[in-house]
Amino acid sequence: MDLVSVRTVRTPSHRDDLDLATGEHLLAGGTWLYSEEQPGITGLVDLTTLGWPDTERLPGALRVAATCTIAALLRATPDPGWHAWPLVDRCANALLASFKVWNAATVGGNVATALPAGALTALLVTLDATALVWTPDGGERRERVADLVTGPRTTTLTPGEVIRAFDLPESALTATTGYRRVSLSPHGRTGTLVTARWSDAGSVLVVTGGTPRPLVLRLPAVPDAAEVDARLAAHDDWYDDPHGSPAWRRGVSRRFAAELVAERSAAVRAGGAA
Ligand SMILES: Cc1cc2nc3c(=O)[nH]c(=O)nc-3n(C[C@H](O)[C@H](O)[C@H](O)COP(=O)(O)OP(=O)(O)OC[C@H]3O[C@@H](n4cnc5c(N)ncnc54)[C@H](O)[C@@H]3O)c2cc1C
């Protein structure tokens, strides 16, 4: 939709241009920003003109720019040992958006929007990603994506802070993963998404969509099914919206977690697991 209160659009080429004036707001792909009225926004500052490379190899990590689109991430070439890479495709598809949206929507925009069904947030949390955040005083800070998203449409980002990138450790990229998703209708928004990362150094099970913010269970290499189920049963903060009731979301999340833990146990018994 047209944002009728917007009077200016700036196209920064340098970090110094990111000082936001009153009424200015950051723009990435615009797929959420242009989807509803934005009262009070009088100017947009387009992050996509900063020219950040979509992906960069760092020692021991993959850096994904906040402005990397979902489509560009899907086109990236993984290293042969990155067993977790199929999760990128699965999480991109969890968004149920067309290729037109994939070509514009950015990874940073997905995290900053902080919808419970933020499937790129799910991907990054499962792969233990850290956000690199530029602060308005010219400094920077780092925070796990799992902690940065605090609830529906809320994050730890303060005014003027910009997510520059996400760093995904190679130790997570080389792990094996699991994925289960459900929605109330074939093309509906995610009711719950349960993802897992398994490794000998420790495993993680993540629930998004079903919970207001990512729920992260840190687990041993081979989790105990009863313990995982008890932790989910005891969790009392499940999301409630037209895409699913809290009781249903808890029920399917427990079932998915049980399936994923069983898969992991079977793989370890068969000797093929990392
Ligand atoms: C058909 C359709 C289906 C969708 N399905 C889903 C879905 O299932 N799950 C879901 O989560 N979303 C969904 N969305 C919403 C949205 O498309 C995504 O969340 C998308 O990833 C947002 O990215 P963007 O680059 O378009 O962000 P924008 O719309 O440009 O920005 C969104 C917000 O993030 C802020 N922002 C963007 N980048 C940064 C940054 N680097 N640092 C700080 N703040 C930043 C902006 O200021 C703005 O407040 C859907 C949208 C459409 C149109």
The ligand as an SDF file (V2000), in Angstrom:
LIG
                    3D

 53 58  0  0  0  0  0  0  0  0999 V2000
    2.7230  -12.8630    1.2230 C   0  0  0  0  0  0  0  0  0  0  0  0
    3.5350  -12.5910    2.4550 C   0  0  0  0  0  0  0  0  0  0  0  0
    3.7450  -13.6130    3.3490 C   0  0  0  0  0  0  0  0  0  0  0  0
    4.4890  -13.3920    4.5150 C   0  0  0  0  0  0  0  0  0  0  0  0
    4.6730  -14.4300    5.3630 N   0  0  0  0  0  0  0  0  0  0  0  0
    5.3900  -14.2250    6.4960 C   0  0  0  0  0  0  0  0  0  0  0  0
    5.5970  -15.2940    7.4110 C   0  0  0  0  0  0  0  0  0  0  0  0
    5.0860  -16.4000    7.2430 O   0  0  0  0  0  0  0  0  0  0  0  0
    6.3680  -15.0530    8.5070 N   0  0  0  0  0  0  0  0  0  0  0  0
    6.9340  -13.8150    8.7320 C   0  0  0  0  0  0  0  0  0  0  0  0
    7.6480  -13.6490    9.7210 O   0  0  0  0  0  0  0  0  0  0  0  0
    6.7280  -12.7910    7.9000 N   0  0  0  0  0  0  0  0  0  0  0  0
    5.9740  -12.9470    6.7980 C   0  0  0  0  0  0  0  0  0  0  0  0
    5.7640  -11.8890    5.9600 N   0  0  0  0  0  0  0  0  0  0  0  0
    6.2430  -10.5480    6.3770 C   0  0  0  0  0  0  0  0  0  0  0  0
    7.5480  -10.0850    5.7320 C   0  0  0  0  0  0  0  0  0  0  0  0
    7.5210  -10.2840    4.3590 O   0  0  0  0  0  0  0  0  0  0  0  0
    8.8010  -10.7660    6.2410 C   0  0  0  0  0  0  0  0  0  0  0  0
    8.8520  -10.6920    7.6570 O   0  0  0  0  0  0  0  0  0  0  0  0
   10.0670  -10.1640    5.6220 C   0  0  0  0  0  0  0  0  0  0  0  0
   11.1690  -10.9780    5.9000 O   0  0  0  0  0  0  0  0  0  0  0  0
   10.3350   -8.7250    6.0490 C   0  0  0  0  0  0  0  0  0  0  0  0
   11.5350   -8.3010    5.4260 O   0  0  0  0  0  0  0  0  0  0  0  0
   11.6650   -6.9490    4.6110 P   0  0  0  0  0  0  0  0  0  0  0  0
   13.0560   -6.8830    4.1400 O   0  0  0  0  0  0  0  0  0  0  0  0
   10.6150   -6.8390    3.5600 O   0  0  0  0  0  0  0  0  0  0  0  0
   11.3960   -5.8940    5.7770 O   0  0  0  0  0  0  0  0  0  0  0  0
   10.7390   -4.4310    5.6880 P   0  0  0  0  0  0  0  0  0  0  0  0
    9.2910   -4.5340    5.4050 O   0  0  0  0  0  0  0  0  0  0  0  0
   11.5520   -3.5370    4.8140 O   0  0  0  0  0  0  0  0  0  0  0  0
   11.0000   -3.9900    7.1980 O   0  0  0  0  0  0  0  0  0  0  0  0
   10.3200   -4.6350    8.2390 C   0  0  0  0  0  0  0  0  0  0  0  0
   10.7210   -3.9760    9.5880 C   0  0  0  0  0  0  0  0  0  0  0  0
   12.0540   -4.3460    9.9030 O   0  0  0  0  0  0  0  0  0  0  0  0
   12.8790   -3.1890   10.0850 C   0  0  0  0  0  0  0  0  0  0  0  0
   14.1850   -3.5380    9.5530 N   0  0  0  0  0  0  0  0  0  0  0  0
   14.4360   -4.0850    8.3430 C   0  0  0  0  0  0  0  0  0  0  0  0
   15.7450   -4.3440    8.2080 N   0  0  0  0  0  0  0  0  0  0  0  0
   16.3310   -3.9380    9.3680 C   0  0  0  0  0  0  0  0  0  0  0  0
   17.6810   -3.9530    9.8410 C   0  0  0  0  0  0  0  0  0  0  0  0
   18.7000   -4.4260    9.1040 N   0  0  0  0  0  0  0  0  0  0  0  0
   17.9310   -3.4530   11.0770 N   0  0  0  0  0  0  0  0  0  0  0  0
   16.9170   -2.9950   11.8480 C   0  0  0  0  0  0  0  0  0  0  0  0
   15.6320   -2.9530   11.4570 N   0  0  0  0  0  0  0  0  0  0  0  0
   15.3450   -3.4290   10.2190 C   0  0  0  0  0  0  0  0  0  0  0  0
   12.1660   -2.0860    9.3210 C   0  0  0  0  0  0  0  0  0  0  0  0
   12.5000   -0.8230    9.8420 O   0  0  0  0  0  0  0  0  0  0  0  0
   10.7080   -2.4590    9.5530 C   0  0  0  0  0  0  0  0  0  0  0  0
   10.2910   -1.9870   10.8070 O   0  0  0  0  0  0  0  0  0  0  0  0
    5.0290  -12.1000    4.7870 C   0  0  0  0  0  0  0  0  0  0  0  0
    4.8040  -11.0640    3.8870 C   0  0  0  0  0  0  0  0  0  0  0  0
    4.0760  -11.2940    2.7280 C   0  0  0  0  0  0  0  0  0  0  0  0
    3.8470  -10.1410    1.8000 C   0  0  0  0  0  0  0  0  0  0  0  0
  1  2  1  0
  2  3  1  0
  2 52  2  0
  3  4  2  0
  4  5  1  0
  4 50  1  0
  5  6  2  0
  6  7  1  0
  6 13  1  0
  7  8  2  0
  7  9  1  0
  9 10  1  0
 10 11  2  0
 10 12  1  0
 12 13  2  0
 13 14  1  0
 14 15  1  0
 14 50  1  0
 15 16  1  0
 16 17  1  0
 16 18  1  0
 18 19  1  0
 18 20  1  0
 20 21  1  0
 20 22  1  0
 22 23  1  0
 23 24  1  0
 24 25  2  0
 24 26  1  0
 24 27  1  0
 27 28  1  0
 28 29  2  0
 28 30  1  0
 28 31  1  0
 31 32  1  0
 32 33  1  0
 33 34  1  0
 33 48  1  0
 34 35  1  0
 35 36  1  0
 35 46  1  0
 36 37  1  0
 36 45  1  0
 37 38  2  0
 38 39  1  0
 39 40  1  0
 39 45  2  0
 40 41  1  0
 40 42  2  0
 42 43  1  0
 43 44  2  0
 44 45  1  0
 46 47  1  0
 46 48  1  0
 48 49  1  0
 50 51  2  0
 51 52  1  0
 52 53  1  0
M  END
$$$$
